[in-house]
């Protein structure tokens, strides 16, 4: 078994090409270095160097060992640093599952700022349905999930990380498309295009709730997902829809987005994880979004030093203390936040 000190001595001799200079570099006597080389050659089973009248020349076996020795010494030197970085969440790989609609709001800015803040962490992004996210988390195929569902799956934890207002999406030829602002009750006689009730997000439930608050039950003619398909049907004149404000970024020629007055409900994005499986890169990303998660899986609101990364990801008005960003949601429960301002990134879309 070769030891690192044997390899260091051999590399010094190979680089100095002289026993005297190598011994001085290593702080040892020349006879001791000579005996160390002989012991190394016995361990390897081949002659590694030959003395000439002026210097030391490596044999073919010695040249081969020199290449491997340098690589092993570099790895040994880097190992403590790499281990420390991994423990601090500065290296490794994060596998993040996300619902498609998150790509219009939180995800792009959060990923861009996280990569700047943690360049040593590799990212694997996977778009999944709500059901696929739960399965991936249970099987360990992903570390975190971003989803538009307030209810946290059994055995998991979640935290609110983003909220935005709803807007109306109308066909451009709709009679109400000429108005800049609508009340939801204005749409009571229109056909609606909605997300399926069983898709795992809160969209269908929230549509029914906001319409009930406005005093009517929506006439849902079409149910479809994902979001771009829904907006496509709106553009085809199949009906109107109530969607998160960030969906304005889906610019279909036949679709008009209009502000909804007096709608207090917001569309929220939750970060979800398994408390018994949260590697350091996942904890680092959670903190980047404003959620301080301890190794054992409990979580607290992130300290103020995370504010810079949170502002880079989203900008929003102060939330109510009962359901603010970073608030942890236990499995089997949900948190429906009160009114919260839409993200500035969505407003500019």
C-alpha positions as a LaTeX table, in Angstrom:
\begin{tabular}{lrrr}
\hline
Residue & $x$ (\AA) & $y$ (\AA) & $z$ (\AA) \\
\hline
Unk1 & 0.00 & 0.00 & 0.00 \\
Unk2 & 1.51 & 3.32 & $-1.11$ \\
Unk3 & 1.33 & 6.25 & 1.27 \\
Unk4 & 1.02 & 9.88 & 0.33 \\
Unk5 & 4.44 & 10.69 & 1.80 \\
Unk6 & 6.00 & 8.09 & $-0.54$ \\
Unk7 & 4.35 & 9.75 & $-3.52$ \\
Unk8 & 5.40 & 13.25 & $-2.42$ \\
Unk9 & 9.03 & 12.12 & $-2.14$ \\
Unk10 & 8.92 & 10.48 & $-5.54$ \\
Unk11 & 7.35 & 13.55 & $-7.19$ \\
Unk12 & 9.99 & 15.81 & $-5.65$ \\
Unk13 & 12.77 & 13.56 & $-6.95$ \\
Unk14 & 11.18 & 13.38 & $-10.40$ \\
Unk15 & 10.82 & 17.17 & $-10.59$ \\
Unk16 & 14.25 & 18.05 & $-9.18$ \\
Unk17 & 15.97 & 15.21 & $-11.10$ \\
Unk18 & 18.68 & 15.25 & $-8.41$ \\
Unk19 & 18.84 & 13.47 & $-5.06$ \\
Unk20 & 20.55 & 16.36 & $-3.28$ \\
Unk21 & 18.11 & 19.03 & $-4.41$ \\
Unk22 & 15.10 & 16.77 & $-3.79$ \\
Unk23 & 16.34 & 15.88 & $-0.30$ \\
Unk24 & 16.81 & 19.58 & 0.53 \\
Unk25 & 13.33 & 20.39 & $-0.78$ \\
Unk26 & 11.84 & 17.67 & 1.41 \\
Unk27 & 13.92 & 18.55 & 4.46 \\
Unk28 & 15.47 & 15.11 & 4.76 \\
Unk29 & 18.85 & 13.51 & 4.26 \\
Unk30 & 19.94 & 12.23 & 0.86 \\
Unk31 & 20.57 & 8.64 & 2.14 \\
Unk32 & 17.06 & 8.59 & 3.62 \\
Unk33 & 15.58 & 9.66 & 0.29 \\
Unk34 & 17.58 & 6.99 & $-1.51$ \\
Unk35 & 16.28 & 4.31 & 0.85 \\
Unk36 & 12.71 & 5.65 & 0.38 \\
Unk37 & 13.02 & 5.28 & $-3.38$ \\
Unk38 & 14.27 & 1.70 & $-3.02$ \\
Unk39 & 11.34 & 0.86 & $-0.74$ \\
Unk40 & 8.92 & 2.40 & $-3.24$ \\
Unk41 & 10.42 & 0.40 & $-6.09$ \\
Unk42 & 9.99 & $-2.81$ & $-4.06$ \\
Unk43 & 6.35 & $-1.90$ & $-3.37$ \\
Unk44 & 5.69 & $-1.15$ & $-7.04$ \\
Unk45 & 7.67 & $-4.11$ & $-8.36$ \\
Unk46 & 9.57 & $-2.09$ & $-10.97$ \\
Unk47 & 12.59 & 0.20 & $-11.22$ \\
Unk48 & 11.41 & 3.81 & $-11.20$ \\
Unk49 & 14.57 & 5.92 & $-11.64$ \\
Unk50 & 18.14 & 5.58 & $-12.80$ \\
Unk51 & 21.09 & 7.70 & $-11.68$ \\
Unk52 & 23.42 & 9.20 & $-14.24$ \\
Unk53 & 26.58 & 11.14 & $-13.68$ \\
Unk54 & 24.62 & 14.40 & $-13.57$ \\
Unk55 & 21.00 & 13.74 & $-12.64$ \\
Unk56 & 18.23 & 11.21 & $-12.13$ \\
Unk57 & 16.25 & 9.88 & $-15.11$ \\
Unk58 & 12.83 & 8.25 & $-14.79$ \\
Unk59 & 12.23 & 4.86 & $-16.30$ \\
Unk60 & 9.07 & 4.13 & $-18.26$ \\
Unk61 & 7.50 & 2.77 & $-15.06$ \\
Unk62 & 8.60 & 5.90 & $-13.20$ \\
Unk63 & 7.05 & 8.22 & $-15.78$ \\
Unk64 & 3.76 & 6.30 & $-15.49$ \\
Unk65 & 3.81 & 6.50 & $-11.69$ \\
Unk66 & 4.63 & 10.22 & $-11.79$ \\
Unk67 & 1.44 & 10.99 & $-13.71$ \\
Unk68 & $-0.72$ & 9.00 & $-11.27$ \\
Unk69 & 1.12 & 10.33 & $-8.23$ \\
Unk70 & 0.49 & 13.94 & $-9.19$ \\
Unk71 & $-3.18$ & 13.22 & $-9.75$ \\
Unk72 & $-3.55$ & 11.41 & $-6.41$ \\
Unk73 & $-1.74$ & 14.13 & $-4.49$ \\
Unk74 & $-3.93$ & 16.80 & $-6.08$ \\
Unk75 & $-7.05$ & 14.84 & $-5.12$ \\
Unk76 & $-5.79$ & 14.39 & $-1.56$ \\
Unk77 & $-5.11$ & 18.11 & $-1.28$ \\
Unk78 & $-8.53$ & 19.03 & $-2.65$ \\
Unk79 & $-10.51$ & 16.45 & $-0.66$ \\
Unk80 & $-10.85$ & 18.46 & 2.61 \\
Unk81 & $-11.86$ & 21.58 & 0.71 \\
Unk82 & $-14.40$ & 19.69 & $-1.40$ \\
Unk83 & $-15.84$ & 18.00 & 1.68 \\
Unk84 & $-16.16$ & 21.35 & 3.44 \\
Unk85 & $-17.85$ & 22.90 & 0.40 \\
Unk86 & $-20.27$ & 19.99 & 0.18 \\
Unk87 & $-21.15$ & 20.32 & 3.84 \\
Unk88 & $-21.80$ & 24.04 & 3.42 \\
Unk89 & $-23.93$ & 23.51 & 0.33 \\
Unk90 & $-21.34$ & 25.11 & $-1.97$ \\
Unk91 & $-20.88$ & 22.07 & $-4.21$ \\
Unk92 & $-22.74$ & 18.97 & $-5.29$ \\
Unk93 & $-25.88$ & 18.59 & $-7.39$ \\
Unk94 & $-29.42$ & 19.81 & $-6.81$ \\
Unk95 & $-32.28$ & 18.07 & $-8.58$ \\
Unk96 & $-35.29$ & 20.38 & $-8.65$ \\
Unk97 & $-38.76$ & 19.39 & $-9.87$ \\
Unk98 & $-41.14$ & 22.17 & $-10.85$ \\
Unk99 & $-44.65$ & 22.69 & $-12.14$ \\
Unk100 & $-44.73$ & 24.27 & $-15.59$ \\
Unk101 & $-46.45$ & 27.46 & $-14.42$ \\
Unk102 & $-43.54$ & 28.17 & $-12.04$ \\
Unk103 & $-41.38$ & 28.83 & $-15.10$ \\
Unk104 & $-43.30$ & 32.05 & $-15.76$ \\
Unk105 & $-42.82$ & 33.53 & $-12.29$ \\
Unk106 & $-40.34$ & 32.48 & $-9.64$ \\
Unk107 & $-38.13$ & 29.92 & $-11.35$ \\
Unk108 & $-36.08$ & 31.86 & $-13.95$ \\
Unk109 & $-34.90$ & 34.64 & $-11.62$ \\
Unk110 & $-34.36$ & 32.23 & $-8.71$ \\
Unk111 & $-32.21$ & 29.88 & $-10.80$ \\
Unk112 & $-30.20$ & 32.71 & $-12.36$ \\
Unk113 & $-29.40$ & 34.32 & $-9.00$ \\
Unk114 & $-28.73$ & 30.97 & $-7.32$ \\
Unk115 & $-26.19$ & 30.01 & $-9.97$ \\
Unk116 & $-24.36$ & 33.28 & $-9.37$ \\
Unk117 & $-24.44$ & 32.78 & $-5.61$ \\
Unk118 & $-23.49$ & 29.07 & $-5.66$ \\
Unk119 & $-21.50$ & 28.41 & $-8.86$ \\
Unk120 & $-20.16$ & 25.11 & $-7.49$ \\
Unk121 & $-23.60$ & 23.48 & $-7.37$ \\
Unk122 & $-24.83$ & 21.67 & $-10.47$ \\
Unk123 & $-28.54$ & 21.93 & $-11.29$ \\
Unk124 & $-30.81$ & 19.28 & $-12.76$ \\
Unk125 & $-34.25$ & 20.75 & $-13.56$ \\
Unk126 & $-37.24$ & 18.52 & $-14.25$ \\
Unk127 & $-40.71$ & 19.71 & $-15.15$ \\
Unk128 & $-43.26$ & 17.39 & $-13.57$ \\
Unk129 & $-46.94$ & 17.22 & $-12.77$ \\
Unk130 & $-47.96$ & 17.46 & $-9.13$ \\
Unk131 & $-48.39$ & 13.70 & $-8.88$ \\
Unk132 & $-45.02$ & 13.05 & $-10.52$ \\
Unk133 & $-43.37$ & 15.44 & $-8.06$ \\
Unk134 & $-44.70$ & 13.51 & $-5.08$ \\
Unk135 & $-43.49$ & 10.22 & $-6.55$ \\
Unk136 & $-40.05$ & 11.67 & $-7.35$ \\
Unk137 & $-39.67$ & 13.06 & $-3.82$ \\
Unk138 & $-40.74$ & 9.75 & $-2.27$ \\
Unk139 & $-38.29$ & 7.80 & $-4.42$ \\
Unk140 & $-35.42$ & 10.24 & $-3.95$ \\
Unk141 & $-35.38$ & 11.12 & $-7.65$ \\
Unk142 & $-35.50$ & 14.82 & $-6.81$ \\
Unk143 & $-34.47$ & 16.91 & $-3.79$ \\
Unk144 & $-37.03$ & 19.72 & $-3.90$ \\
Unk145 & $-40.24$ & 20.56 & $-5.74$ \\
Unk146 & $-41.79$ & 23.90 & $-6.65$ \\
Unk147 & $-45.56$ & 23.59 & $-7.06$ \\
Unk148 & $-48.81$ & 25.56 & $-7.17$ \\
Unk149 & $-50.47$ & 23.51 & $-4.46$ \\
Unk150 & $-50.94$ & 24.67 & $-0.89$ \\
Unk151 & $-51.63$ & 21.20 & 0.46 \\
Unk152 & $-48.41$ & 19.40 & 1.35 \\
Unk153 & $-48.23$ & 15.64 & 0.68 \\
Unk154 & $-48.16$ & 13.30 & 3.68 \\
Unk155 & $-44.74$ & 12.86 & 5.23 \\
Unk156 & $-43.34$ & 16.03 & 3.65 \\
Unk157 & $-42.82$ & 19.67 & 4.52 \\
Unk158 & $-43.49$ & 22.79 & 2.53 \\
Unk159 & $-43.09$ & 26.55 & 2.63 \\
Unk160 & $-44.65$ & 29.43 & 0.79 \\
Unk161 & $-42.04$ & 31.16 & $-1.38$ \\
Unk162 & $-43.97$ & 33.29 & $-3.89$ \\
Unk163 & $-47.41$ & 34.81 & $-4.45$ \\
Unk164 & $-48.93$ & 36.81 & $-7.29$ \\
Unk165 & $-52.28$ & 38.22 & $-8.35$ \\
Unk166 & $-54.73$ & 36.73 & $-10.82$ \\
Unk167 & $-55.62$ & 38.27 & $-14.17$ \\
Unk168 & $-58.26$ & 37.46 & $-16.77$ \\
Unk169 & $-57.23$ & 35.94 & $-20.10$ \\
Unk170 & $-59.77$ & 36.65 & $-22.87$ \\
Unk171 & $-59.98$ & 36.04 & $-26.60$ \\
Unk172 & $-59.08$ & 39.34 & $-28.30$ \\
Unk173 & $-62.49$ & 39.41 & $-29.99$ \\
Unk174 & $-64.31$ & 39.03 & $-26.68$ \\
Unk175 & $-66.66$ & 42.00 & $-26.07$ \\
Unk176 & $-64.87$ & 42.79 & $-22.78$ \\
Unk177 & $-61.36$ & 42.71 & $-24.24$ \\
Unk178 & $-61.56$ & 46.44 & $-25.02$ \\
Unk179 & $-61.61$ & 47.26 & $-21.30$ \\
Unk180 & $-58.35$ & 47.57 & $-19.34$ \\
Unk181 & $-59.77$ & 46.42 & $-16.01$ \\
Unk182 & $-62.57$ & 43.96 & $-15.31$ \\
Unk183 & $-64.55$ & 42.77 & $-12.35$ \\
Unk184 & $-64.85$ & 39.02 & $-12.15$ \\
Unk185 & $-68.62$ & 39.28 & $-12.20$ \\
Unk186 & $-68.30$ & 40.78 & $-15.69$ \\
Unk187 & $-67.35$ & 37.29 & $-16.89$ \\
Unk188 & $-70.30$ & 35.47 & $-15.37$ \\
Unk189 & $-71.96$ & 34.88 & $-18.78$ \\
Unk190 & $-68.75$ & 33.74 & $-20.49$ \\
Unk191 & $-67.60$ & 30.17 & $-21.01$ \\
Unk192 & $-64.47$ & 29.31 & $-19.01$ \\
Unk193 & $-61.39$ & 27.28 & $-19.87$ \\
Unk194 & $-59.97$ & 25.78 & $-16.67$ \\
Unk195 & $-57.36$ & 23.42 & $-15.34$ \\
Unk196 & $-58.69$ & 19.93 & $-14.58$ \\
Unk197 & $-59.85$ & 19.40 & $-11.03$ \\
Unk198 & $-57.55$ & 16.37 & $-10.71$ \\
Unk199 & $-54.33$ & 17.98 & $-11.97$ \\
Unk200 & $-52.97$ & 18.45 & $-8.46$ \\
Unk201 & $-52.65$ & 22.25 & $-8.51$ \\
Unk202 & $-54.91$ & 24.81 & $-6.81$ \\
Unk203 & $-56.06$ & 26.43 & $-10.06$ \\
Unk204 & $-59.43$ & 24.68 & $-10.41$ \\
Unk205 & $-60.34$ & 25.08 & $-6.74$ \\
Unk206 & $-59.34$ & 28.73 & $-6.70$ \\
Unk207 & $-61.38$ & 29.48 & $-9.83$ \\
Unk208 & $-64.50$ & 28.10 & $-8.15$ \\
Unk209 & $-63.74$ & 30.02 & $-4.95$ \\
Unk210 & $-63.15$ & 33.43 & $-6.53$ \\
Unk211 & $-66.24$ & 33.07 & $-8.70$ \\
Unk212 & $-68.32$ & 32.05 & $-5.68$ \\
Unk213 & $-67.05$ & 35.15 & $-3.89$ \\
Unk214 & $-68.19$ & 37.20 & $-6.89$ \\
Unk215 & $-71.63$ & 35.58 & $-6.65$ \\
Unk216 & $-71.74$ & 33.11 & $-9.51$ \\
Unk217 & $-70.66$ & 29.64 & $-10.58$ \\
Unk218 & $-68.42$ & 29.55 & $-13.67$ \\
Unk219 & $-69.59$ & 27.66 & $-16.74$ \\
Unk220 & $-66.54$ & 25.52 & $-17.49$ \\
Unk221 & $-66.68$ & 24.32 & $-21.09$ \\
Unk222 & $-63.10$ & 23.06 & $-21.41$ \\
Unk223 & $-60.60$ & 21.59 & $-18.97$ \\
Unk224 & $-56.99$ & 21.36 & $-20.09$ \\
Unk225 & $-53.38$ & 21.53 & $-18.92$ \\
Unk226 & $-50.58$ & 22.61 & $-19.06$ \\
Unk227 & $-50.84$ & 26.40 & $-18.99$ \\
Unk228 & $-49.74$ & 27.07 & $-22.56$ \\
Unk229 & $-52.44$ & 24.68 & $-23.82$ \\
Unk230 & $-55.04$ & 26.49 & $-21.74$ \\
Unk231 & $-53.98$ & 29.88 & $-23.10$ \\
Unk232 & $-54.02$ & 28.41 & $-26.60$ \\
Unk233 & $-57.68$ & 27.46 & $-26.20$ \\
Unk234 & $-58.45$ & 30.96 & $-24.94$ \\
Unk235 & $-56.80$ & 32.34 & $-28.08$ \\
Unk236 & $-58.92$ & 29.98 & $-30.16$ \\
Unk237 & $-62.05$ & 31.55 & $-28.69$ \\
Unk238 & $-63.05$ & 28.57 & $-26.56$ \\
Unk239 & $-63.57$ & 30.70 & $-23.45$ \\
Unk240 & $-61.99$ & 32.97 & $-20.85$ \\
Unk241 & $-59.64$ & 31.98 & $-18.04$ \\
Unk242 & $-58.38$ & 33.23 & $-14.69$ \\
Unk243 & $-54.60$ & 32.79 & $-14.54$ \\
Unk244 & $-51.59$ & 34.00 & $-12.51$ \\
Unk245 & $-50.33$ & 37.41 & $-13.59$ \\
Unk246 & $-46.96$ & 36.04 & $-14.69$ \\
Unk247 & $-48.72$ & 34.09 & $-17.45$ \\
Unk248 & $-48.87$ & 37.40 & $-19.32$ \\
Unk249 & $-45.48$ & 36.32 & $-20.64$ \\
Unk250 & $-47.28$ & 33.79 & $-22.83$ \\
Unk251 & $-47.98$ & 36.15 & $-25.71$ \\
Unk252 & $-50.51$ & 34.50 & $-27.97$ \\
Unk253 & $-51.74$ & 36.76 & $-30.79$ \\
Unk254 & $-55.38$ & 35.97 & $-30.03$ \\
Unk255 & $-55.23$ & 36.52 & $-26.26$ \\
Unk256 & $-55.73$ & 39.68 & $-24.19$ \\
Unk257 & $-54.84$ & 39.84 & $-20.50$ \\
Unk258 & $-56.83$ & 42.19 & $-18.31$ \\
Unk259 & $-56.46$ & 43.19 & $-14.66$ \\
Unk260 & $-59.09$ & 41.87 & $-12.27$ \\
Unk261 & $-60.32$ & 44.38 & $-9.73$ \\
Unk262 & $-61.40$ & 43.35 & $-6.23$ \\
Unk263 & $-59.99$ & 39.80 & $-6.41$ \\
Unk264 & $-58.20$ & 39.25 & $-3.12$ \\
Unk265 & $-57.06$ & 35.67 & $-3.82$ \\
Unk266 & $-53.49$ & 35.07 & $-4.97$ \\
Unk267 & $-51.75$ & 32.23 & $-6.75$ \\
Unk268 & $-48.91$ & 30.88 & $-4.62$ \\
Unk269 & $-45.85$ & 28.74 & $-5.23$ \\
Unk270 & $-44.71$ & 26.35 & $-2.50$ \\
Unk271 & $-41.36$ & 24.67 & $-1.99$ \\
Unk272 & $-41.80$ & 21.04 & $-0.87$ \\
Unk273 & $-39.26$ & 18.55 & 0.46 \\
Unk274 & $-38.84$ & 15.32 & 2.40 \\
Unk275 & $-37.69$ & 16.12 & 5.94 \\
Unk276 & $-35.61$ & 12.94 & 6.11 \\
Unk277 & $-33.81$ & 13.61 & 2.83 \\
Unk278 & $-32.48$ & 17.10 & 2.31 \\
Unk279 & $-28.87$ & 17.27 & 1.04 \\
Unk280 & $-26.78$ & 20.38 & 1.51 \\
Unk281 & $-27.39$ & 21.80 & $-2.02$ \\
Unk282 & $-31.14$ & 21.56 & $-1.40$ \\
Unk283 & $-30.81$ & 23.35 & 1.92 \\
Unk284 & $-28.78$ & 26.06 & 0.18 \\
Unk285 & $-31.49$ & 26.57 & $-2.46$ \\
Unk286 & $-34.23$ & 26.64 & 0.19 \\
Unk287 & $-32.33$ & 29.35 & 2.06 \\
Unk288 & $-31.88$ & 31.22 & $-1.21$ \\
Unk289 & $-35.67$ & 31.35 & $-1.48$ \\
Unk290 & $-36.04$ & 32.53 & 2.09 \\
Unk291 & $-36.62$ & 29.20 & 3.84 \\
Unk292 & $-34.09$ & 28.19 & 6.48 \\
Unk293 & $-34.14$ & 24.39 & 6.66 \\
Unk294 & $-32.12$ & 22.51 & 9.26 \\
Unk295 & $-30.44$ & 19.21 & 8.47 \\
Unk296 & $-33.02$ & 17.14 & 10.33 \\
Unk297 & $-35.77$ & 18.64 & 8.22 \\
Unk298 & $-37.32$ & 21.28 & 10.48 \\
Unk299 & $-37.47$ & 24.73 & 9.00 \\
Unk300 & $-37.57$ & 28.30 & 10.08 \\
Unk301 & $-37.87$ & 31.58 & 8.28 \\
Unk302 & $-34.49$ & 32.48 & 6.78 \\
Unk303 & $-32.30$ & 35.08 & 8.49 \\
Unk304 & $-31.99$ & 38.60 & 7.02 \\
Unk305 & $-28.76$ & 37.76 & 5.20 \\
Unk306 & $-30.81$ & 35.76 & 2.68 \\
Unk307 & $-32.73$ & 38.90 & 1.68 \\
Unk308 & $-30.44$ & 39.78 & $-1.21$ \\
Unk309 & $-30.96$ & 36.45 & $-2.96$ \\
Unk310 & $-34.67$ & 36.53 & $-2.24$ \\
Unk311 & $-35.00$ & 39.97 & $-3.78$ \\
Unk312 & $-33.12$ & 38.76 & $-6.83$ \\
Unk313 & $-35.62$ & 35.95 & $-7.21$ \\
Unk314 & $-38.83$ & 37.85 & $-6.39$ \\
Unk315 & $-39.96$ & 41.24 & $-5.19$ \\
Unk316 & $-43.19$ & 41.41 & $-3.27$ \\
Unk317 & $-45.02$ & 43.47 & $-0.69$ \\
Unk318 & $-44.84$ & 42.53 & 3.00 \\
Unk319 & $-46.86$ & 39.40 & 3.67 \\
Unk320 & $-49.17$ & 38.74 & 6.55 \\
Unk321 & $-47.28$ & 37.12 & 9.44 \\
Unk322 & $-49.54$ & 34.09 & 9.44 \\
Unk323 & $-48.60$ & 32.97 & 5.95 \\
Unk324 & $-45.57$ & 34.89 & 4.83 \\
Unk325 & $-42.76$ & 33.69 & 2.58 \\
Unk326 & $-40.70$ & 31.11 & 4.41 \\
Unk327 & $-43.64$ & 29.94 & 6.55 \\
Unk328 & $-43.43$ & 26.18 & 6.97 \\
Unk329 & $-46.45$ & 24.06 & 6.16 \\
Unk330 & $-46.78$ & 20.61 & 7.71 \\
Unk331 & $-47.75$ & 17.55 & 5.69 \\
Unk332 & $-51.44$ & 16.99 & 5.14 \\
Unk333 & $-52.25$ & 20.68 & 5.62 \\
Unk334 & $-52.37$ & 23.79 & 3.53 \\
Unk335 & $-51.74$ & 27.48 & 3.89 \\
Unk336 & $-53.88$ & 29.85 & 1.90 \\
Unk337 & $-52.21$ & 33.24 & 2.08 \\
Unk338 & $-54.21$ & 36.43 & 2.22 \\
Unk339 & $-53.90$ & 39.13 & $-0.38$ \\
Unk340 & $-50.33$ & 39.67 & $-1.50$ \\
Unk341 & $-48.95$ & 41.91 & $-4.20$ \\
Unk342 & $-47.96$ & 40.33 & $-7.50$ \\
Unk343 & $-44.28$ & 39.94 & $-8.32$ \\
Unk344 & $-42.74$ & 42.92 & $-10.01$ \\
Unk345 & $-41.31$ & 40.65 & $-12.68$ \\
Unk346 & $-44.82$ & 39.56 & $-13.60$ \\
Unk347 & $-46.06$ & 43.15 & $-13.65$ \\
Unk348 & $-43.44$ & 44.09 & $-16.18$ \\
Unk349 & $-44.26$ & 41.16 & $-18.45$ \\
\hline
\end{tabular}
